[in-house]
Amino acid sequence: MDTTETPRREEAGQSRVKLGTAYFLMVLAMACWAGNWLLGRVIHNEVPPITLNFWRWVVALFILLPLTWRQLREGRSVIRREWKFLAVLGILGVSLFHSLVYIALNYTTAINAAMYASTTPVIIVAISWGWFREPLAFRQIAGIILSLLGVLGILFRGDPALILGLQFNPGDLWAISSILVWAVFTVLLKHRPMDLEALPTLTVMTIIGLVALTPFYLWEAAGGRAMIVGWTSLATIGYMGVFASVIAFTAWNAALPVAGAIRAGLFVHLLPAFTTVFAIVLLSEPFLWYHASGISLVALGIYLATRNPRVEGQALKAE
């Protein structure tokens, strides 16, 4: 075998391993966030939206600090250098996004919220291409369209006539705002400082996000909206603090610089798909034909858009 091909084969293999790990982490993040959206709707009468977001990140910070304090100390120079960029990420990803989601889930239906979330990849593509001139391949466009059709098939139960029956309310504006915030956050996150690892980056974002969130939490509490403390609310906040905050955000922050904003945005289509699966498993809802066809289209679209023919071709040539 020609030894000059060996570095190319190793590089192709490493690329596939890195991308494969990134894709797994993004799937994990979406599974955790699907549970977050489901519980956010269930718990909305017991916990006010900003209060819910505040306490989930307090729980997350108590978990993160013991794990990352040494890395934070060692990375002081990076944090001082990049504090403005990290502040933007913390305000967008910690303070704003889920506060807007929880406010939306107080007013709008889960179907409407999921429909808006399914537009995220399109918004990310527009921002990535228009702002950073990130190249977009035809197969990525085709993959986005296929997976979007799959999501819409699930949301409208395979019946296009249901689109005409959708009802909109002010909560939908909150949902749309949350999606715009998440799209900008996702695009910017690709450019996070790589000399600070994902977990300490999340810790800094959490601290900054909580500082920004505190005045709004106090304002909400002063307005008379208090959390009903019970097993349901405490368990929900615990889940959101551990799974939807620490695990999901660490996975997403680590995966996005490897996969890129456009590919990562496509994985958002898994959010309504996972929510559907969880409702079937946990709430005993029936599994119908449009669930199977919709999830299949989502999977096919993600495969098409994330496939890397150049890397695969290099690997085959090296063999």
PyMOL commands that set and color helices and strands:
alter all, ss='L'
color gray80, all
select helices_A, chain A and resi 5-42+49-74+76-104+110-117+120-132+138-155+160-165+170-189+198-222+231-259+261-282+289-306+309-318
alter helices_A, ss='H'
color red, helices_A
deselect
rebuild
show_as cartoon
